[in-house]
Amino acid sequence: MEATIEVEGLRKRFGPAVALDGMTFTVAPGQVTGFVGPNGAGKSTTMRIILGLDAADAGTATVGGRPYASLRHPLSQVGSLLDAGALQPSRSARNHLLWLAHSQGLGATRADEVIERAGLGQAARRKAGGFSLGMRQRLGIAAALLGDPPVLMFDEPFNGMDPEGIVWIRGFLRSLAAQAAPCWSPAT
């Protein structure tokens, strides 16, 4: 899959509020891109449209030339972190990832690999509902990595991170850049 993100002429309104007014950009393979703007500028809305969670009023958003909804095994093509709270609080971190892995035909070994990559090895068997926001962010990043996708999108990945977590995420993003993996990360 050509891992290009293409957004063309996106428009989105929420009642009288204009969230997007002709948003157009391309993120080519090998680019690590930050999407920066004030709260309410449409960063998260753009991501939600790319991922098929919101419908645009006009325009298109594709990954590899296809709408996200048409991707056969989406976690192997696009990994995303939109909301660190999107987890079942009574499940352990490992069980949360196993459930996601199973939904995509991935094995337990891959879940264990991303747990370690995200620095959650010591907390893998703890209930995710007791995690700090920074730990939930790491779990969300681990989930995004499950399918080893060529495209990663993170919404505010530094949110809730302690100083060690900030150092970790910066190093992680640098390692992605070094691998020439495309990554789009709206940061506020």
C-alpha positions in Angstrom: 0.0 0.0 0.0 1.3 3.5 -0.9 1.0 5.0 2.6 0.0 8.5 1.5 -2.6 10.5 3.4 -4.5 12.8 1.1 -7.0 15.4 2.2 -8.8 17.4 -0.4 -11.2 20.3 0.2 -12.5 19.1 3.5 -15.4 21.1 4.9 -17.2 20.4 8.1 -19.7 22.3 10.2 -21.1 21.6 13.6 -24.3 23.6 13.5 -23.3 27.2 13.0 -19.6 26.5 13.8 -17.2 25.9 10.9 -14.7 23.3 11.9 -13.0 22.9 8.5 -13.2 25.2 5.5 -11.4 23.6 2.5 -8.7 21.8 4.3 -6.2 20.3 1.8 -2.9 18.6 2.4 -0.9 15.5 1.5 1.5 13.5 3.8 3.7 11.4 1.6 5.4 8.2 2.6 8.5 8.8 4.8 7.2 12.1 6.2 6.7 12.7 9.9 4.3 15.6 10.1 2.9 17.7 13.0 -0.4 19.4 12.7 -0.4 22.4 15.0 -3.1 24.9 15.9 -5.3 26.2 18.7 -8.1 24.3 20.3 -11.1 24.2 18.0 -9.0 24.6 14.8 -10.2 21.3 13.4 -7.2 19.0 14.0 -9.1 16.2 15.7 -12.1 16.7 13.4 -9.7 16.2 10.4 -8.4 13.0 12.0 -11.8 11.7 12.7 -12.8 12.3 9.1 -9.7 10.5 7.8 -10.6 7.6 10.0 -14.2 7.5 8.9 -15.5 8.4 12.4 -17.1 11.7 11.2 -18.4 12.5 7.7 -17.2 15.5 5.9 -19.8 17.9 4.5 -17.6 18.2 1.4 -14.2 17.0 0.2 -12.4 13.7 0.5 -9.9 12.0 2.8 -8.0 8.9 1.8 -5.1 6.7 3.0 -3.3 4.9 0.2 -5.9 6.3 -2.2 -8.8 4.6 -0.4 -11.3 5.8 2.2 -10.5 4.3 5.6 -13.8 2.5 5.7 -12.9 0.4 2.7 -9.6 -0.9 4.1 -9.8 -4.6 4.7 -7.5 -4.9 7.7 -7.4 -1.3 8.9 -5.0 -1.8 11.8 -2.4 -3.1 9.5 -2.7 0.0 7.3 -3.4 2.8 9.7 -2.7 3.0 13.5 -4.3 5.8 15.4 -4.6 7.2 18.9 -7.5 9.6 19.2 -8.7 9.2 22.8 -6.6 7.6 25.5 -9.8 6.9 27.4 -11.1 4.5 24.7 -10.6 1.3 26.6 -12.5 -1.1 28.8 -11.4 -0.1 32.3 -11.9 -3.6 33.8 -9.5 -5.2 31.3 -5.8 -5.4 31.8 -3.6 -3.6 29.4 -2.6 -6.9 27.8 -6.2 -8.1 27.5 -7.2 -4.8 25.9 -4.5 -5.3 23.3 -5.3 -9.0 22.9 -8.9 -8.2 22.1 -7.8 -5.7 19.5 -5.2 -8.0 18.0 -7.8 -10.8 17.8 -10.2 -8.5 15.9 -7.5 -8.1 13.2 -6.3 -11.7 13.1 -3.1 -10.9 15.0 -1.5 -13.1 17.7 -0.6 -12.6 21.3 3.0 -12.3 20.5 2.4 -9.0 18.7 0.4 -7.7 21.6 3.3 -8.5 23.9 5.8 -6.8 21.5 3.9 -3.5 21.5 3.4 -3.6 25.3 7.2 -3.7 25.6 7.7 -1.0 22.9 5.3 1.3 24.7 7.1 0.8 28.0 4.2 -0.9 29.7 5.8 -4.3 30.5 5.6 -3.8 34.2 1.9 -2.8 34.0 0.7 -5.2 31.4 -1.5 -7.2 33.8 -2.9 -4.2 35.6 -6.4 -3.0 34.9 -6.3 -0.2 32.5 -9.0 1.7 34.4 -6.4 2.4 37.1 -3.9 3.9 34.7 -2.8 7.5 34.7 -3.5 9.5 31.6 0.1 9.1 30.5 -0.1 5.3 30.9 -3.4 5.3 28.9 -1.6 7.3 26.2 1.1 4.7 26.1 -1.5 1.9 25.9 -3.2 3.8 23.0 0.1 4.1 21.2 0.7 0.4 21.7 -2.8 -0.3 20.2 -1.9 1.9 17.2 1.3 -0.1 16.6 -0.5 -3.5 16.8 -0.8 -4.1 13.0 2.6 -2.7 12.3 1.0 -0.1 10.0 2.8 2.2 7.6 0.7 5.1 8.8 0.3 6.3 12.4 -1.9 9.2 13.5 -1.7 10.5 17.1 -4.0 13.2 18.5 -2.1 15.0 21.3 0.3 12.2 22.2 2.1 14.2 24.8 -1.1 14.8 26.8 -0.8 13.6 30.3 2.8 12.4 29.9 5.2 12.9 32.8 8.8 14.1 32.0 10.0 10.5 31.4 7.0 9.9 29.1 7.7 13.0 27.1 11.3 11.9 26.7 10.1 8.5 25.6 7.5 9.8 23.1 10.1 12.2 21.6 12.6 9.3 21.2 9.8 7.1 19.8 8.8 9.7 17.2 12.5 10.2 16.3 12.9 6.4 15.7 9.8 6.5 13.4 11.4 9.4 11.5 14.7 7.4 11.2 12.7 4.4 9.8 11.0 6.8 7.3 7.6 5.7 8.6 4.9 8.2 7.9 3.3 9.7 11.0 0.8 12.4 11.3 0.4 13.9 14.8 -1.8 16.8 15.6 -0.3 18.6 18.6 -1.9 21.4 20.4 
